[in-house]
Amino acid sequence: MTTLSVFKATIPSINFIFSNGKPAIFVSGVYRTEVDWEIKELQKEISSGHPHIYIDPQETTIESDMVDPMNALRAKIIAEYVAKEKAAAGDTSRDMGVSIQQPIKPANTLDISDAAMGGSGNQVRLAGLKK
């Protein structure tokens, strides 16, 4: 994961040719790079008054894994969920009830007889005890 500098253009699809001939292809008006000389050259171009390329103060950099919109959405949803859970954990008016911890009792044929016979199963248990 690296930090990318974000450059934007007023035109949705524009190409900027660097001094060495490499193109900076703006896709949907956005170009992201981590290459220092590209960053410096684009910043110089902006400071010189380029009419279409600019830096958005709201989005100057972005983490490389957040370029994918689904990753960004996933991170946003998780952050909202964690914030909601933290708020709920500190809420003293939220009654979660009380449960008693008991040892786990494995099921056996007497336990399943209730469901198998369609009744409560008490008759089967009592019959088994009388033998």
C-alpha positions as CSV (number, residue, x, y, z in Angstrom):
1,M,0.0,0.0,0.0
2,T,1.5,3.3,-1.1
3,T,0.3,6.9,-1.0
4,L,-0.5,8.3,-4.4
5,S,-0.7,12.0,-5.3
6,V,-4.0,12.9,-7.0
7,F,-4.2,15.4,-9.9
8,K,-7.5,16.3,-11.5
9,A,-8.5,17.9,-14.8
10,T,-11.5,20.0,-15.7
11,I,-11.8,17.8,-18.9
12,P,-12.9,14.2,-18.3
13,S,-10.4,12.7,-20.7
14,I,-7.1,14.5,-21.2
15,N,-3.5,13.5,-21.8
16,F,-0.6,15.5,-20.4
17,I,2.8,14.7,-22.0
18,F,5.7,14.9,-19.6
19,S,9.0,16.4,-20.7
20,N,10.5,12.9,-21.3
21,G,7.6,12.0,-23.6
22,K,5.6,9.8,-21.1
23,P,1.9,10.5,-21.1
24,A,-0.2,11.2,-18.0
25,I,-3.6,9.8,-19.0
26,F,-6.4,11.4,-17.0
27,V,-9.2,8.8,-16.6
28,S,-12.5,10.5,-15.7
29,G,-10.6,13.6,-15.0
30,V,-8.2,12.0,-12.5
31,Y,-4.5,11.0,-12.6
32,R,-2.8,9.3,-9.7
33,T,1.0,8.8,-9.3
34,E,3.6,8.0,-6.8
35,V,6.6,8.9,-9.1
36,D,8.4,11.9,-7.6
37,W,9.5,13.5,-10.9
38,E,5.9,13.2,-12.3
39,I,4.5,14.8,-9.1
40,K,7.0,17.7,-9.3
41,E,6.4,18.3,-13.0
42,L,2.6,18.3,-12.6
43,Q,2.9,20.6,-9.6
44,K,5.2,23.0,-11.6
45,E,2.7,22.9,-14.5
46,I,-0.2,23.8,-12.1
47,S,1.8,26.6,-10.4
48,S,2.5,27.9,-13.9
49,G,-1.2,28.3,-14.5
50,H,-2.2,25.3,-16.5
51,P,-5.9,25.9,-17.5
52,H,-7.2,22.4,-17.0
53,I,-5.0,20.5,-14.4
54,Y,-5.4,21.2,-10.7
55,I,-5.1,19.7,-7.3
56,D,-8.3,19.3,-5.3
57,P,-7.7,20.4,-1.7
58,Q,-10.3,17.8,-0.6
59,E,-8.3,15.0,-2.2
60,T,-4.6,15.6,-2.5
61,T,-3.5,12.0,-1.8
62,I,-5.1,8.6,-1.7
63,E,-3.9,5.2,-0.5
64,S,-3.3,2.8,-3.4
65,D,-5.8,0.2,-2.1
66,M,-8.5,2.8,-1.9
67,V,-8.4,3.5,-5.7
68,D,-10.8,0.6,-6.2
69,P,-14.2,2.0,-5.4
70,M,-15.3,-1.3,-3.8
71,N,-12.4,-1.2,-1.4
72,A,-13.2,2.4,-0.5
73,L,-16.9,1.5,0.0
74,R,-16.0,-1.5,2.1
75,A,-13.7,0.5,4.3
76,K,-16.4,3.2,4.7
77,I,-19.1,0.6,5.7
78,I,-16.7,-1.1,8.2
79,A,-15.8,2.2,9.7
80,E,-19.5,3.1,10.1
81,Y,-20.2,-0.3,11.7
82,V,-17.3,0.0,14.1
83,A,-18.4,3.5,15.1
84,K,-22.0,2.3,15.7
85,E,-20.8,-0.6,17.8
86,K,-18.6,1.6,19.9
87,A,-21.5,4.0,20.5
88,A,-23.8,1.1,21.4
89,A,-21.2,-0.3,23.8
90,G,-21.1,2.9,25.7
91,D,-24.9,3.3,25.9
92,T,-26.0,2.4,29.4
93,S,-29.7,2.5,28.6
94,R,-29.3,-0.5,26.3
95,D,-30.5,-3.6,28.1
96,M,-29.0,-6.8,26.7
97,G,-30.6,-9.0,29.3
98,V,-29.0,-11.7,31.4
99,S,-28.0,-15.2,30.4
100,I,-26.8,-18.0,32.6
101,Q,-23.8,-20.0,31.5
102,Q,-24.3,-23.7,31.8
103,P,-22.1,-26.6,30.7
104,I,-22.9,-28.0,27.2
105,K,-25.0,-31.1,27.3
106,P,-24.7,-33.3,24.3
107,A,-27.9,-34.5,22.7
108,N,-29.0,-38.1,22.8
109,T,-31.9,-40.2,21.6
110,L,-34.1,-39.1,24.5
111,D,-33.7,-35.5,23.5
112,I,-34.6,-36.1,19.9
113,S,-37.6,-38.1,20.8
114,D,-39.6,-34.9,21.5
115,A,-39.3,-33.8,17.9
116,A,-39.6,-37.3,16.4
117,M,-42.9,-38.1,18.1
118,G,-44.4,-34.7,17.6
119,G,-45.1,-34.3,21.3
120,S,-43.3,-33.1,24.4
121,G,-41.5,-36.5,24.9
122,N,-42.2,-36.6,28.6
123,Q,-44.0,-40.0,28.2
124,V,-41.0,-41.5,26.6
125,R,-38.6,-40.3,29.3
126,L,-40.9,-41.5,32.0
127,A,-41.3,-44.9,30.4
128,G,-37.6,-45.2,30.1
129,L,-37.2,-44.5,33.8
130,K,-39.7,-47.2,34.9
131,K,-37.8,-50.1,33.5
